[in-house]
Amino acid sequence: MLTRRLVLLAAGLVVAGTFAAQAQQAKYVAKIGHLEAATQPRHKGLEKVAALVKERTNGEVEFQLYPNSQLGNARQMVEGAQLGSSEGTVMPAAFLGGFNPVVSVLDIPFIMPEDRAKSQALREGPFGQAILDSFKKRGLVAIAIWPNGRKSVTSAKPLDNVDSFKGQKFRVMDSRILIEQFAGVGAAAISIPFGELYTALQTGVVDGQENPLDTISTMKYYEVQKELVVSNHGAMEDIVLFNPAWWESLPEGHRDVIVKAFLEVRPQVETLKEEVQSLAFNQIKDAGLKVRVLGDQERAEWRARMFPPARDAYLERAGAEGKALMEIYEAEAKKLGITN
């Protein structure tokens, strides 16, 4: 009798465990890929978002995260989100211009002000919403813009003032906007693959480059450069993208949870990024580079020369959509008192 009761009890526990597992099984699973390592702020932020979403949807929505290009390169991950081979990606705006020329507005130097609160007001206001909305006709759902650092400038030649750029050569990503940015200060800009940049600096193919401080430190560009100006001229912004069919399959309440989770975690990601940048700054300084931080007056001089030609290059590429977006930006910047 005792044996029979134990067997029945064990069977009951198995059945109960099965039902519990079924109850906890996610109804909506999203594979989300991105480019950074799992130790970087973007991934740490995504882990926090995934935990909040799982908790607040009672386990019905699960994010499976694939860092470090596990789902392919930037193009493959964006196309995967478009076509449904994956459900989402968090991708730098600088890599999205080929899919959506409108988003390249974020390549314009000094488009985002130094003031972090005003930058966030731009992301969450009509300007940011217009950028997100522009992805609809490109087969993607964009739900948030996350900050991912600011670019600074290094060179093997002096960078004492804005006139020091004249005659120098800088590496940029493949962007007419960035080429015109440097043309505005009398420098030449050359598009060189990221993996070839160290050698290009070492051999003098280019004199300098622009990147966030943590990239400069991680890639050891300080070994082949002499000067750093912490300019924060270029905003590195991430766009959170989802596959439309998967997004529409979610109950509206779950969609709201996801959007709110990304907004809630954003400040933590920005803080993590700033901590990483601070450590990188000290490492670069300790390496012996001449380092200076751009002051307000000089920042205004850089902006006056770089912003207009870069903006014009953007407008030429993005057409009527770009013109409408720049008008929104100018109106919002005026409201916020943004002078950079």
SEMIMAR-282391 format. One record per residue: residue in three letters; x, y, z of N, C-alpha, C in turn; residue number from 1. Coordinates in steps of 0.1 Angstrom, whole numbers, always signed. Example, Ala and Ser with C-alpha at 12.3 -4.5 7.8 and 13.67 -1.06 7.14 Angstrom:
2
- residuo,neast,nnorth,nup,caeast,canorth,caup,ceast,cnorth,cup,num
- ALA,+132,-57,+78,+123,-45,+78,+132,-33,+78,1 $
- SER,+128,-22,+71,+137,-11,+71,+129,+0,+79,2 $
// end
This chain:
340
- residuo,neast,nnorth,nup,caeast,canorth,caup,ceast,cnorth,cup,num
- MET,+8,-12,+0,+0,+0,+0,+9,+13,+0,1 $
- LEU,+19,+12,+9,+28,+24,+10,+35,+26,-4,2 $
- THR,+39,+15,-10,+47,+16,-22,+38,+22,-33,3 $
- ARG,+25,+18,-33,+15,+23,-43,+13,+38,-41,4 $
- ARG,+12,+42,-28,+10,+56,-26,+22,+65,-30,5 $
- LEU,+34,+59,-28,+46,+66,-32,+47,+67,-48,6 $
- VAL,+42,+57,-55,+42,+57,-69,+32,+68,-74,7 $
- LEU,+20,+68,-68,+10,+78,-72,+15,+92,-69,8 $
- LEU,+22,+94,-57,+27,+107,-53,+37,+111,-64,9 $
- ALA,+46,+102,-67,+57,+106,-77,+51,+109,-90,10 $
- ALA,+40,+102,-94,+34,+105,-107,+27,+118,-107,11 $
- GLY,+21,+121,-95,+15,+134,-94,+25,+145,-94,12 $
- LEU,+36,+143,-88,+47,+154,-89,+52,+156,-103,13 $
- VAL,+53,+145,-111,+57,+146,-125,+47,+154,-133,14 $
- VAL,+34,+151,-131,+24,+158,-138,+23,+173,-134,15 $
- ALA,+24,+175,-121,+24,+189,-116,+36,+197,-122,16 $
- GLY,+48,+190,-122,+60,+197,-127,+58,+200,-142,17 $
- THR,+52,+191,-149,+50,+193,-164,+41,+205,-166,18 $
- PHE,+30,+206,-158,+21,+217,-160,+28,+230,-156,19 $
- ALA,+36,+229,-145,+43,+242,-141,+53,+246,-152,20 $
- ALA,+60,+236,-158,+69,+240,-169,+61,+246,-181,21 $
- GLN,+50,+240,-184,+42,+245,-195,+37,+259,-192,22 $
- ALA,+33,+262,-179,+28,+275,-175,+39,+285,-176,23 $
- GLN,+52,+281,-174,+63,+291,-174,+69,+292,-188,24 $
- GLN,+65,+283,-197,+71,+284,-210,+66,+297,-218,25 $
- ALA,+76,+304,-224,+73,+316,-230,+64,+314,-243,26 $
- LYS,+54,+322,-244,+46,+322,-256,+52,+330,-268,27 $
- TYR,+60,+339,-265,+66,+348,-275,+81,+349,-272,28 $
- VAL,+89,+343,-281,+103,+343,-279,+110,+351,-290,29 $
- ALA,+119,+360,-286,+126,+369,-296,+141,+366,-295,30 $
- LYS,+147,+362,-306,+161,+362,-308,+166,+376,-311,31 $
- ILE,+174,+382,-303,+179,+395,-305,+194,+395,-306,32 $
- GLY,+199,+400,-317,+214,+400,-319,+219,+414,-319,33 $
- HIS,+232,+415,-316,+239,+428,-317,+254,+426,-318,34 $
- LEU,+261,+437,-320,+275,+436,-324,+285,+435,-312,35 $
- GLU,+282,+441,-301,+291,+442,-290,+293,+429,-282,36 $
- ALA,+304,+429,-274,+306,+417,-265,+297,+417,-254,37 $
- ALA,+296,+406,-247,+286,+404,-236,+291,+413,-224,38 $
- THR,+303,+417,-224,+308,+425,-212,+305,+440,-214,39 $
- GLN,+300,+444,-226,+298,+458,-229,+284,+464,-224,40 $
- PRO,+283,+477,-222,+271,+483,-217,+258,+479,-225,41 $
- ARG,+259,+478,-238,+247,+475,-246,+241,+462,-241,42 $
- HIS,+250,+452,-240,+245,+438,-236,+240,+438,-222,43 $
- LYS,+247,+445,-213,+243,+445,-199,+229,+452,-198,44 $
- GLY,+227,+462,-206,+214,+468,-206,+203,+459,-212,45 $
- LEU,+206,+452,-222,+197,+442,-228,+193,+431,-218,46 $
- GLU,+203,+427,-210,+200,+417,-200,+190,+422,-190,47 $
- LYS,+191,+435,-186,+182,+441,-176,+168,+442,-183,48 $
- VAL,+168,+446,-195,+155,+447,-202,+148,+433,-203,49 $
- ALA,+156,+423,-207,+150,+409,-208,+144,+405,-195,50 $
- ALA,+151,+408,-184,+146,+403,-171,+133,+411,-167,51 $
- LEU,+133,+424,-170,+120,+431,-167,+109,+426,-175,52 $
- VAL,+111,+424,-188,+101,+420,-197,+95,+406,-193,53 $
- LYS,+104,+397,-190,+100,+384,-185,+91,+384,-173,54 $
- GLU,+96,+393,-163,+89,+394,-151,+75,+400,-153,55 $
- ARG,+74,+411,-161,+62,+419,-162,+52,+413,-172,56 $
- THR,+56,+403,-179,+47,+396,-188,+44,+382,-182,57 $
- ASN,+48,+380,-170,+46,+367,-163,+52,+355,-171,58 $
- GLY,+64,+358,-177,+71,+348,-184,+66,+345,-198,59 $
- GLU,+57,+353,-203,+51,+350,-216,+61,+355,-227,60 $
- VAL,+69,+365,-224,+78,+370,-235,+92,+368,-230,61 $
- GLU,+100,+362,-238,+114,+358,-235,+123,+364,-246,62 $
- PHE,+133,+371,-242,+144,+376,-251,+156,+367,-250,63 $
- GLN,+160,+361,-261,+172,+353,-262,+183,+362,-268,64 $
- LEU,+193,+365,-261,+203,+375,-266,+215,+369,-272,65 $
- TYR,+219,+374,-283,+231,+369,-291,+241,+380,-293,66 $
- PRO,+250,+382,-284,+260,+393,-286,+271,+389,-296,67 $
- ASN,+280,+399,-298,+293,+396,-305,+291,+391,-319,68 $
- SER,+281,+396,-326,+278,+392,-340,+275,+377,-342,69 $
- GLN,+270,+371,-332,+267,+356,-333,+256,+354,-344,70 $
- LEU,+247,+364,-346,+237,+362,-357,+241,+368,-370,71 $
- GLY,+254,+372,-371,+259,+377,-384,+264,+391,-382,72 $
- ASN,+268,+397,-394,+273,+411,-393,+261,+420,-393,73 $
- ALA,+264,+433,-393,+253,+443,-391,+242,+441,-402,74 $
- ARG,+246,+440,-414,+236,+439,-425,+228,+426,-423,75 $
- GLN,+234,+415,-420,+227,+403,-418,+217,+403,-407,76 $
- MET,+221,+410,-396,+212,+411,-385,+200,+420,-388,77 $
- VAL,+202,+431,-395,+191,+440,-399,+182,+432,-408,78 $
- GLU,+187,+426,-418,+179,+418,-428,+172,+407,-421,79 $
- GLY,+178,+401,-411,+172,+390,-403,+159,+395,-396,80 $
- ALA,+160,+407,-390,+149,+413,-384,+138,+417,-394,81 $
- GLN,+142,+421,-406,+132,+425,-416,+125,+412,-421,82 $
- LEU,+132,+402,-423,+126,+390,-429,+121,+380,-420,83 $
- GLY,+124,+381,-407,+119,+372,-397,+127,+360,-393,84 $
- SER,+140,+359,-398,+148,+348,-393,+153,+351,-379,85 $
- SER,+152,+363,-375,+154,+367,-361,+143,+377,-358,86 $
- GLU,+141,+380,-345,+130,+389,-341,+134,+403,-338,87 $
- GLY,+147,+405,-336,+151,+419,-333,+166,+421,-333,88 $
- THR,+170,+434,-333,+184,+437,-332,+185,+451,-325,89 $
- VAL,+196,+454,-319,+199,+467,-314,+212,+471,-322,90 $
- MET,+210,+481,-331,+221,+484,-341,+224,+499,-340,91 $
- PRO,+237,+502,-341,+241,+516,-342,+235,+523,-354,92 $
- ALA,+230,+535,-352,+224,+542,-364,+234,+544,-375,93 $
- ALA,+247,+545,-372,+257,+547,-382,+258,+535,-392,94 $
- PHE,+253,+523,-388,+253,+512,-397,+239,+510,-404,95 $
- LEU,+230,+519,-402,+216,+517,-407,+213,+526,-419,96 $
- GLY,+222,+535,-423,+220,+545,-433,+217,+538,-447,97 $
- GLY,+223,+527,-449,+220,+520,-462,+206,+514,-463,98 $
- PHE,+200,+511,-451,+186,+507,-451,+176,+518,-450,99 $
- ASN,+181,+529,-444,+172,+540,-441,+180,+553,-441,100 $
- PRO,+181,+560,-452,+189,+573,-452,+185,+583,-442,101 $
- VAL,+172,+583,-437,+167,+593,-428,+175,+592,-415,102 $
- VAL,+178,+580,-410,+185,+578,-397,+199,+584,-397,103 $
- SER,+205,+586,-409,+218,+592,-409,+219,+606,-404,104 $
- VAL,+208,+612,-401,+208,+625,-394,+216,+625,-381,105 $
- LEU,+217,+613,-375,+225,+611,-363,+240,+611,-365,106 $
- ASP,+244,+610,-378,+258,+611,-381,+263,+626,-381,107 $
- ILE,+254,+635,-382,+258,+649,-382,+265,+653,-369,108 $
- PRO,+277,+659,-370,+284,+663,-357,+276,+673,-349,109 $
- PHE,+276,+671,-336,+270,+681,-327,+255,+681,-328,110 $
- ILE,+249,+671,-334,+234,+670,-335,+228,+668,-321,111 $
- MET,+235,+661,-313,+231,+660,-299,+240,+669,-290,112 $
- PRO,+233,+676,-281,+241,+686,-272,+248,+678,-261,113 $
- GLU,+257,+686,-255,+265,+680,-243,+255,+677,-232,114 $
- ASP,+245,+685,-230,+236,+683,-219,+228,+670,-221,115 $
- ARG,+230,+661,-212,+224,+647,-214,+209,+648,-213,116 $
- ALA,+203,+656,-204,+189,+657,-203,+182,+662,-216,117 $
- LYS,+189,+672,-222,+184,+678,-235,+185,+668,-246,118 $
- SER,+196,+660,-246,+197,+649,-256,+186,+639,-255,119 $
- GLN,+183,+636,-242,+172,+626,-240,+159,+632,-244,120 $
- ALA,+157,+645,-242,+144,+651,-246,+143,+650,-261,121 $
- LEU,+154,+651,-269,+154,+650,-283,+150,+636,-287,122 $
- ARG,+156,+626,-280,+153,+612,-283,+138,+608,-281,123 $
- GLU,+132,+613,-270,+119,+610,-266,+108,+619,-272,124 $
- GLY,+112,+630,-278,+103,+640,-284,+100,+637,-298,125 $
- PRO,+94,+647,-305,+90,+646,-319,+102,+642,-328,126 $
- PHE,+114,+647,-326,+125,+644,-334,+128,+629,-333,127 $
- GLY,+130,+624,-321,+133,+609,-320,+121,+601,-325,128 $
- GLN,+109,+605,-323,+98,+597,-328,+97,+597,-343,129 $
- ALA,+101,+608,-349,+101,+608,-364,+112,+599,-370,130 $
- ILE,+123,+598,-363,+134,+588,-367,+128,+574,-366,131 $
- LEU,+122,+571,-354,+116,+557,-353,+106,+554,-363,132 $
- ASP,+97,+564,-366,+86,+562,-375,+91,+559,-389,133 $
- SER,+103,+565,-392,+108,+564,-406,+112,+549,-410,134 $
- PHE,+113,+540,-400,+116,+526,-403,+104,+518,-407,135 $
- LYS,+92,+523,-405,+80,+516,-409,+80,+512,-423,136 $
- LYS,+82,+521,-432,+82,+518,-446,+94,+510,-451,137 $
- ARG,+103,+508,-442,+115,+499,-445,+114,+485,-439,138 $
- GLY,+102,+482,-435,+99,+468,-430,+105,+465,-417,139 $
- LEU,+105,+475,-408,+110,+473,-394,+102,+481,-384,140 $
- VAL,+101,+476,-372,+95,+484,-361,+106,+489,-352,141 $
- ALA,+107,+502,-351,+118,+508,-343,+110,+514,-330,142 $
- ILE,+115,+510,-318,+108,+514,-306,+115,+523,-297,143 $
- ALA,+129,+524,-298,+136,+532,-289,+150,+536,-295,144 $
- ILE,+155,+547,-290,+169,+551,-293,+177,+551,-280,145 $
- TRP,+188,+544,-280,+197,+542,-268,+210,+549,-271,146 $
- PRO,+215,+558,-262,+228,+564,-263,+239,+553,-262,147 $
- ASN,+250,+554,-269,+261,+545,-268,+274,+552,-269,148 $
- GLY,+275,+563,-263,+288,+570,-263,+289,+582,-273,149 $
- ARG,+300,+589,-272,+303,+600,-281,+317,+598,-286,150 $
- LYS,+319,+603,-299,+332,+602,-305,+341,+614,-301,151 $
- SER,+354,+610,-301,+365,+620,-299,+375,+618,-310,152 $
- VAL,+385,+627,-311,+394,+627,-322,+408,+625,-317,153 $
- THR,+416,+617,-324,+430,+615,-322,+438,+618,-335,154 $
- SER,+451,+621,-333,+459,+623,-345,+474,+621,-341,155 $
- ALA,+482,+619,-351,+496,+618,-349,+502,+632,-351,156 $
- LYS,+494,+642,-354,+499,+655,-356,+491,+664,-346,157 $
- PRO,+496,+677,-344,+490,+686,-334,+475,+688,-337,158 $
- LEU,+468,+689,-326,+453,+693,-326,+451,+704,-316,159 $
- ASP,+459,+715,-318,+459,+726,-308,+446,+734,-309,160 $
- ASN,+441,+735,-321,+429,+743,-323,+422,+739,-336,161 $
- VAL,+411,+744,-339,+403,+740,-350,+411,+741,-363,162 $
- ASP,+420,+751,-364,+428,+753,-376,+438,+742,-378,163 $
- SER,+441,+735,-367,+451,+724,-368,+447,+713,-377,164 $
- PHE,+434,+712,-380,+429,+701,-389,+433,+703,-403,165 $
- LYS,+436,+715,-407,+439,+718,-421,+451,+709,-426,166 $
- GLY,+448,+702,-437,+458,+694,-443,+460,+680,-438,167 $
- GLN,+453,+677,-427,+454,+664,-421,+444,+654,-428,168 $
- LYS,+447,+641,-426,+438,+631,-432,+433,+622,-420,169 $
- PHE,+419,+620,-421,+413,+613,-410,+405,+601,-416,170 $
- ARG,+405,+590,-408,+397,+579,-412,+382,+581,-407,171 $
- VAL,+373,+578,-416,+358,+578,-412,+352,+565,-417,172 $
- MET,+340,+562,-412,+332,+552,-417,+327,+556,-431,173 $
- ASP,+321,+547,-439,+317,+550,-452,+304,+559,-452,174 $
- SER,+307,+572,-451,+296,+582,-449,+300,+595,-455,175 $
- ARG,+292,+600,-465,+295,+613,-471,+293,+624,-460,176 $
- ILE,+284,+622,-451,+282,+632,-440,+295,+634,-432,177 $
- LEU,+302,+623,-429,+314,+623,-421,+325,+629,-429,178 $
- ILE,+326,+626,-442,+336,+632,-450,+335,+647,-451,179 $
- GLU,+322,+652,-452,+320,+666,-453,+322,+673,-439,180 $
- GLN,+320,+665,-429,+323,+670,-415,+338,+675,-414,181 $
- PHE,+347,+666,-419,+361,+670,-418,+365,+680,-429,182 $
- ALA,+358,+680,-440,+361,+690,-451,+358,+704,-445,183 $
- GLY,+348,+705,-436,+344,+717,-430,+355,+724,-422,184 $
- VAL,+365,+716,-418,+376,+722,-410,+389,+720,-418,185 $
- GLY,+388,+718,-431,+400,+718,-440,+408,+705,-440,186 $
- ALA,+402,+694,-435,+409,+681,-435,+403,+672,-445,187 $
- ALA,+411,+662,-449,+406,+652,-458,+401,+640,-450,188 $
- ALA,+391,+633,-455,+386,+621,-448,+385,+609,-458,189 $
- ILE,+389,+598,-453,+390,+586,-461,+383,+575,-454,190 $
- SER,+375,+568,-462,+367,+556,-456,+377,+544,-457,191 $
- ILE,+379,+538,-445,+388,+527,-443,+381,+517,-434,192 $
- PRO,+381,+504,-438,+374,+494,-429,+380,+494,-415,193 $
- PHE,+372,+492,-405,+376,+493,-391,+388,+484,-388,194 $
- GLY,+387,+472,-394,+398,+462,-391,+412,+467,-396,195 $
- GLU,+412,+476,-405,+425,+481,-411,+429,+494,-406,196 $
- LEU,+422,+499,-396,+425,+513,-391,+438,+514,-384,197 $
- TYR,+441,+504,-375,+454,+505,-367,+466,+506,-377,198 $
- THR,+466,+497,-387,+477,+497,-396,+477,+510,-404,199 $
- ALA,+466,+515,-408,+465,+528,-415,+471,+539,-407,200 $
- LEU,+469,+539,-394,+474,+549,-385,+490,+547,-384,201 $
- GLN,+493,+534,-382,+507,+531,-380,+516,+535,-392,202 $
- THR,+511,+533,-404,+519,+535,-416,+517,+549,-422,203 $
- GLY,+508,+557,-416,+506,+571,-420,+497,+572,-432,204 $
- VAL,+489,+562,-435,+479,+564,-446,+470,+575,-442,205 $
- VAL,+466,+575,-429,+458,+586,-423,+466,+591,-411,206 $
- ASP,+463,+604,-408,+469,+610,-396,+462,+607,-383,207 $
- GLY,+448,+606,-384,+440,+604,-373,+427,+597,-375,208 $
- GLN,+418,+597,-365,+406,+590,-366,+396,+596,-355,209 $
- GLU,+384,+591,-356,+373,+595,-346,+367,+582,-341,210 $
- ASN,+365,+581,-328,+359,+570,-322,+356,+573,-307,211 $
- PRO,+347,+566,-301,+345,+567,-286,+358,+564,-279,212 $
- LEU,+360,+569,-267,+372,+567,-260,+375,+552,-257,213 $
- ASP,+364,+544,-254,+366,+530,-251,+371,+523,-263,214 $
- THR,+366,+526,-275,+371,+520,-287,+386,+524,-289,215 $
- ILE,+390,+536,-287,+404,+541,-289,+413,+533,-279,216 $
- SER,+408,+531,-267,+416,+523,-257,+416,+508,-261,217 $
- THR,+405,+502,-263,+404,+488,-266,+413,+484,-278,218 $
- MET,+412,+492,-289,+420,+490,-301,+434,+495,-301,219 $
- LYS,+438,+501,-289,+452,+505,-287,+457,+515,-298,220 $
- TYR,+448,+524,-302,+452,+534,-312,+462,+544,-305,221 $
- TYR,+462,+544,-292,+471,+553,-285,+485,+549,-288,222 $
- GLU,+488,+537,-292,+501,+533,-295,+507,+540,-308,223 $
- VAL,+498,+544,-317,+502,+550,-330,+496,+564,-332,224 $
- GLN,+493,+571,-321,+487,+584,-321,+494,+592,-310,225 $
- LYS,+494,+606,-312,+501,+614,-302,+492,+624,-295,226 $
- GLU,+481,+627,-301,+472,+637,-294,+457,+632,-294,227 $
- LEU,+450,+636,-284,+436,+633,-282,+429,+645,-278,228 $
- VAL,+418,+648,-285,+409,+659,-281,+395,+652,-277,229 $
- VAL,+391,+653,-265,+378,+648,-260,+368,+658,-265,230 $
- SER,+362,+655,-277,+353,+665,-283,+339,+662,-282,231 $
- ASN,+336,+649,-280,+322,+644,-279,+313,+650,-291,232 $
- HIS,+319,+651,-302,+312,+658,-314,+302,+648,-321,233 $
- GLY,+305,+636,-320,+296,+626,-327,+289,+617,-318,234 $
- ALA,+276,+618,-318,+267,+609,-309,+266,+595,-316,235 $
- MET,+269,+585,-308,+268,+571,-312,+254,+566,-306,236 $
- GLU,+244,+565,-315,+231,+562,-310,+227,+548,-315,237 $
- ASP,+221,+540,-307,+216,+527,-311,+201,+528,-313,238 $
- ILE,+196,+520,-323,+182,+519,-326,+177,+505,-323,239 $
- VAL,+167,+504,-315,+161,+491,-311,+150,+487,-322,240 $
- LEU,+153,+476,-329,+145,+472,-340,+138,+458,-338,241 $
- PHE,+126,+457,-342,+119,+444,-342,+113,+440,-355,242 $
- ASN,+111,+427,-357,+104,+422,-369,+89,+426,-368,243 $
- PRO,+83,+432,-378,+69,+437,-377,+59,+426,-374,244 $
- ALA,+61,+414,-380,+51,+403,-378,+52,+398,-364,245 $
- TRP,+64,+397,-358,+65,+392,-344,+59,+403,-335,246 $
- TRP,+62,+416,-338,+58,+426,-329,+42,+427,-329,247 $
- GLU,+36,+425,-341,+22,+426,-342,+15,+414,-335,248 $
- SER,+23,+403,-334,+17,+391,-328,+15,+392,-313,249 $
- LEU,+22,+402,-307,+22,+404,-293,+9,+411,-288,250 $
- PRO,+3,+408,-277,-8,+416,-271,-3,+430,-269,251 $
- GLU,-12,+440,-270,-8,+454,-269,-1,+456,-255,252 $
- GLY,-6,+450,-245,+0,+451,-232,+14,+447,-231,253 $
- HIS,+18,+436,-238,+31,+432,-238,+40,+442,-246,254 $
- ARG,+35,+447,-257,+43,+457,-264,+46,+469,-256,255 $
- ASP,+36,+473,-248,+38,+485,-239,+49,+482,-228,256 $
- VAL,+49,+469,-223,+59,+465,-213,+73,+466,-219,257 $
- ILE,+74,+461,-232,+87,+461,-238,+92,+476,-240,258 $
- VAL,+84,+484,-245,+88,+498,-248,+92,+505,-235,259 $
- LYS,+84,+503,-225,+87,+510,-212,+100,+504,-205,260 $
- ALA,+102,+491,-207,+114,+485,-202,+127,+491,-208,261 $
- PHE,+126,+493,-222,+138,+499,-228,+140,+514,-224,262 $
- LEU,+129,+521,-222,+131,+535,-217,+136,+535,-202,263 $
- GLU,+131,+526,-194,+135,+525,-180,+150,+522,-179,264 $
- VAL,+155,+513,-187,+169,+509,-186,+179,+518,-192,265 $
- ARG,+174,+527,-201,+183,+536,-209,+192,+544,-200,266 $
- PRO,+188,+550,-189,+198,+558,-181,+209,+549,-175,267 $
- GLN,+206,+536,-172,+216,+527,-167,+226,+524,-177,268 $
- VAL,+222,+522,-190,+231,+520,-201,+240,+532,-203,269 $
- GLU,+234,+544,-202,+242,+556,-204,+253,+558,-193,270 $
- THR,+249,+554,-180,+258,+555,-169,+269,+545,-171,271 $
- LEU,+266,+533,-174,+276,+522,-177,+286,+527,-187,272 $
- LYS,+281,+533,-198,+289,+537,-209,+299,+548,-204,273 $
- GLU,+294,+558,-197,+302,+568,-191,+313,+563,-182,274 $
- GLU,+310,+553,-175,+320,+547,-166,+331,+541,-174,275 $
- VAL,+327,+534,-185,+337,+527,-194,+345,+538,-200,276 $
- GLN,+339,+549,-205,+346,+560,-211,+356,+566,-202,277 $
- SER,+352,+568,-189,+361,+574,-179,+374,+565,-177,278 $
- LEU,+372,+552,-176,+383,+543,-175,+393,+544,-187,279 $
- ALA,+386,+545,-199,+394,+545,-211,+402,+558,-212,280 $
- PHE,+396,+569,-208,+403,+582,-208,+416,+581,-200,281 $
- ASN,+415,+575,-188,+427,+574,-179,+437,+565,-186,282 $
- GLN,+433,+555,-192,+442,+546,-199,+450,+553,-210,283 $
- ILE,+442,+561,-218,+448,+568,-229,+458,+579,-224,284 $
- LYS,+454,+586,-214,+463,+596,-207,+475,+590,-202,285 $
- ASP,+474,+578,-195,+486,+571,-189,+495,+566,-200,286 $
- ALA,+490,+564,-212,+498,+560,-223,+508,+571,-229,287 $
- GLY,+505,+583,-224,+514,+594,-228,+510,+603,-239,288 $
- LEU,+497,+602,-243,+492,+611,-253,+490,+625,-247,289 $
- LYS,+492,+635,-256,+488,+649,-252,+472,+649,-252,290 $
- VAL,+466,+652,-241,+452,+651,-240,+446,+665,-236,291 $
- ARG,+435,+668,-242,+428,+680,-238,+413,+678,-240,292 $
- VAL,+405,+685,-233,+390,+684,-234,+385,+697,-240,293 $
- LEU,+376,+695,-250,+371,+707,-257,+363,+716,-248,294 $
- GLY,+366,+729,-248,+358,+738,-240,+346,+744,-248,295 $
- ASP,+338,+751,-241,+325,+756,-247,+328,+765,-260,296 $
- GLN,+337,+774,-258,+340,+783,-269,+345,+776,-282,297 $
- GLU,+355,+767,-279,+361,+759,-290,+351,+749,-296,298 $
- ARG,+342,+744,-288,+332,+735,-292,+323,+742,-302,299 $
- ALA,+319,+755,-299,+311,+763,-308,+318,+766,-321,300 $
- GLU,+331,+767,-321,+339,+769,-333,+339,+757,-342,301 $
- TRP,+341,+745,-336,+341,+733,-343,+327,+731,-349,302 $
- ARG,+316,+733,-341,+303,+731,-346,+300,+740,-358,303 $
- ALA,+304,+753,-357,+301,+763,-368,+307,+759,-381,304 $
- ARG,+318,+751,-380,+325,+747,-393,+320,+733,-398,305 $
- MET,+318,+724,-388,+315,+710,-392,+300,+708,-395,306 $
- PHE,+291,+714,-387,+277,+711,-388,+271,+714,-401,307 $
- PRO,+273,+727,-407,+266,+730,-419,+269,+721,-431,308 $
- PRO,+282,+718,-434,+285,+709,-446,+280,+695,-444,309 $
- ALA,+281,+690,-431,+276,+677,-428,+260,+676,-430,310 $
- ARG,+254,+687,-425,+239,+688,-427,+235,+688,-441,311 $
- ASP,+242,+696,-449,+239,+697,-463,+241,+684,-471,312 $
- ALA,+251,+676,-467,+254,+663,-473,+242,+654,-469,313 $
- TYR,+237,+655,-457,+226,+647,-452,+213,+650,-460,314 $
- LEU,+211,+663,-462,+199,+667,-469,+199,+663,-483,315 $
- GLU,+211,+663,-489,+212,+659,-503,+209,+644,-505,316 $
- ARG,+213,+636,-494,+210,+622,-495,+196,+618,-491,317 $
- ALA,+191,+624,-481,+178,+620,-475,+166,+626,-481,318 $
- GLY,+168,+636,-489,+157,+643,-497,+147,+649,-488,319 $
- ALA,+134,+648,-493,+123,+654,-487,+121,+649,-472,320 $
- GLU,+123,+636,-470,+121,+631,-457,+132,+637,-447,321 $
- GLY,+144,+638,-452,+154,+644,-444,+152,+659,-441,322 $
- LYS,+147,+666,-451,+144,+680,-449,+133,+682,-438,323 $
- ALA,+122,+673,-439,+112,+674,-429,+117,+671,-415,324 $
- LEU,+126,+661,-414,+132,+658,-401,+141,+669,-395,325 $
- MET,+149,+675,-404,+157,+686,-399,+149,+698,-395,326 $
- GLU,+137,+700,-401,+128,+711,-396,+123,+708,-382,327 $
- ILE,+120,+695,-380,+116,+691,-366,+127,+693,-356,328 $
- TYR,+139,+689,-360,+150,+690,-351,+153,+705,-348,329 $
- GLU,+152,+714,-358,+155,+728,-355,+144,+734,-346,330 $
- ALA,+132,+730,-348,+121,+735,-339,+123,+730,-325,331 $
- GLU,+126,+717,-323,+128,+711,-310,+141,+717,-303,332 $
- ALA,+151,+719,-311,+164,+725,-305,+161,+739,-300,333 $
- LYS,+153,+747,-308,+149,+760,-303,+142,+760,-290,334 $
- LYS,+132,+751,-289,+124,+749,-277,+133,+746,-265,335 $
- LEU,+142,+737,-267,+151,+732,-256,+163,+742,-253,336 $
- GLY,+164,+752,-262,+175,+761,-260,+189,+755,-263,337 $
- ILE,+189,+746,-273,+201,+739,-276,+210,+747,-285,338 $
- THR,+222,+750,-280,+231,+758,-288,+244,+750,-290,339 $
- ASN,+244,+738,-283,+256,+729,-283,+268,+736,-278,340 $
// end
